[in-house]
Amino acid sequence: MASQLTLLEGERLVVEALRDGIPFEAVVGTDAFWSRRMDLIRQFSAAGIPTAKVSEKQMFMLAVTEHSAGILAVVARPVWKSEDFWEKTGGSGFLGLLTVGIQDPGNVGSLIRTMAAANGSGILLNQGNTEIGSPKILRASVGAVFRLPTIEKVVALEAISRCLAVGIQTLASVPKKGRTYTLVDWTQPTLLVLGGEGNGLDHEVIAACSQSINIPMPGEMESLNVATAGAVMIYEAVRQRRLVIAGTRRT
């Protein structure tokens, strides 16, 4: 991973970044945080990380959110190389995600978190997505972006073509048409393709994929939040793959 800088806010994110060995530039905490977590401050000092104590007012001015929990850190943000993702496409258990035009950083971060929880192989973000260095993405992903290969500024059609060339099925998520997602064989190497919150996937991207899939919605709604829809389908892949593993162990 190459490195740029970004801001982490909140004790949980900062502690996980320290645990994962993310390079720190500096840590800033309030008096109250210093008093409560001197053990953590000692860890920063032992690691040679510069620290500074500030007032509540100063923290409010520095923080991006209202809930920094009294601590923030400047760290090296993840900039994954494309090989970190593509080297994983040769495995039979490959499960990847391609997002196209998703602008909301909370949705992007939630999808990264879901993919990490599902032991996914990695994520591709096309040129219209928000950047993974966004503090909102880092918070929503709960630090998963530091551990899961996440490649930015990908050309969607090129990524789909490359996956198809090595035998990976590409599934375009659409609101209504296509097969019900539970009827798809998710045990195959798979790339799930999700579109933006407003316009979804364009026709060219849908046509390039192996098939289109949808989540049935018997209620009076046209679509689900993209992070919710992604989680539902990703965990169908987890469910089917766990059944295969369980069946193999019984035989």
N, C-alpha and C positions, 0 to 999 in steps of 0.2 A: 504494500500500500504506500502510495505517495502521501504527503501531508500538506494540508493548509491549516487554517485555524478557525475555530468556531467556539461558541459559548454554551456551556452546560450550566443548568440551573437546578437546584434542588439536591438534597442529600443523597437520594437513591441513585440518581444518574452519576453524580460525582464519585460515589463509593464504587459503583460498578465499573466506571472508567478506570479508577485506580486499580481495582482488582484485575481488570483485563489488560493492564500494562499500557494503556493509552498515554502517549507523551503529554505531559502537562507543561504549560507555560507559566501559569500563575493561579493562585487560589485566593479568593476574597471571602471573608466571613464577617458576620456581625458579632458584637460583644456577646450576645445571648448564645449564638452558635458556638463561639470559642469556649464559653463556660461549660456548655453541655457536652461538647465533643472534643475535649482536649486530646483524647486518645487518637482521634483522626488527624488533628493538627500535628501531632508528633509524627505520625506516619508521613505526612507531607514533608515535614522538616527533614526526617531521616532520608527521604528520597531526593532531597536537594531541590524541592519545589518551592519557589518563592511564595510567601503568604503575606496577607495584609488584613488588618482588622479595620472595619468601617462601622459607621453609625447606621441605624435603621434608615435614616433619611438618605444617606449616601447609597445604601443598598437599593433603595427604591429607585433612585436615579440611574443606577447601573443596570438593574435587572430589566429583562424584556417582559416578564410576566409579573403578576401580583403575588405569586406564590413561590418565591425562590427558596423559601424555608431557611433563609439566612445565609446561604452559601451559593457561590457561583465559581466557575473555573473556566479559564481559557485553555483549550486543548487542541491537539492536532485532529482535524476532522478527517474522516475516511474518504479517500479517493481511490477506489478499487481499480485495478487494471482489468481490461476485458478478458485476459487469459484466466483470471481468478474465477470467472463464470464459465467460460467455454471449455475449460479443461474437465469440468464436471459432466459435460453432456454425453460422455462415453459410457456412463454407468447405467445399468438397467433400472436403477431406482431414481433416476433423474426426475425432479419436480421443480420446474421453474415458473416464474411469473414475468410477464411483459405488460407494463402499464403504458397506456397511450393517452396523453393529454390530461392526466389527472393533476389538477392545480392545487387542490386543498392539501396542505402539508400534513394535517391531522389524518387524512385518509391514507396518504402515502406511508406515514409512519406506522399507522395501524396495520397496514398490509405487510410491511416489513416485519413487524412484531409477530403477526400471525404466521408468516412463512418461517420465521426462526423457530417458533413454537412447534411447527409441524415438521421440523427438520428438513425444510426445503433446501434446494441446491443453490438458489440465488435469484436475484431480481434484476430485470432490465427496465430502465426508465427511458422512454423515448424523449425526443427533443422538446416536447411540449410540457414535460413534467416539471414540477418544482424541484429545486436542488436539495440533495440529501444533507448539505451542510446547514440547512435551516434549523434553528433551535427548536422550532415547533415539531419538525420531523424527528429530531433526536429525542424530544420528550415523548412523543407519541409512540416511538419505536422502543422506548425504555432501554435505549442503548443497543438494541439488536443490530442497528446499522453498522456497528463496529465489528460485528462477528459474522454477518451474512453478506457474501459478495453482492454488491449493489452497484450496477454499472449505469452511468448517466449518459444522456445524449445519444441514445441508440436510435438507428433508423429502423423503424418497426418492420417494414417489409423485408429488409435484409436479414433481420434477426429471425423472422419466421421462415424465410427461405433456407437459412443455414440450419435451423433445427430440422426442417423436413428432410434436408439432404442427408442427415445422419440418423434418420428413422424415428425422430421425436414427433409425436402427434401434437398438433397445435389447435387449441380449443378456443374459439372466439365466443365470449360471453355477450349475449344479446338479450333484450328485454322479453321478447315474445316468441320469435321463430326459433327453429332449431330443435334439437333433442333435449328432453329433460335431463338435467345434469346427472341424476342418479343412474341413468341408463347407459352412461359412457363407461368404458373400461379405463379407470384411472390407475390401474396397476402397470400400464405401459409407461415408458418414458414420456413425460407430458410437459408442454408449455401452455399455461393458462394465459389468455390475452384479455385484459380488461380495459375498457374505454373510460373516458373522462366523465365527470359527474353530470354534465349537461347534454353533450352531443353523443356520447358513447363512442363506438367504433365506426369509422367510415366504411363505405361499401368495399373499397379496395382492400382494406385490411381483412375484413370478414371473408372476402372471396379468396384471399391468399391462404387462409387457415384450412386445416383438415376438415373441420366441421364446426357448426355453430351449436351452442348449448344455451339453455335458459333455466331459470328457477321458477317453477309454477307459483303464481300469486293469485289465489282464489279470492282475496279481498279486493277492495276498491282502490288499488294503487297500481301505478304503471311501472314502477321500478323500486329497487332497494338502494340504499346507500351503497356506494361501490365497495367500501371496506367491509360492510356486512355481507354483501354478495360474494366477495372474494373469500371471506372466512368460511362461509357455508360450503363453497365448492372445494376449497383447499382441504377442508376436513372430511369431505367425501372421499378425497384421494387417500387421506390418512386411514379412514375407516376401511376402505377396500383393501388397502395394502396390509393392514393389521390382520384382516381375515385370512389373507393368503399366507402370512407368516404363521398364524395360529393353525391353519390347516396343514402346513408343512410340518410343524412340530408334532402333530398328532399322528402323522403317517410314518 
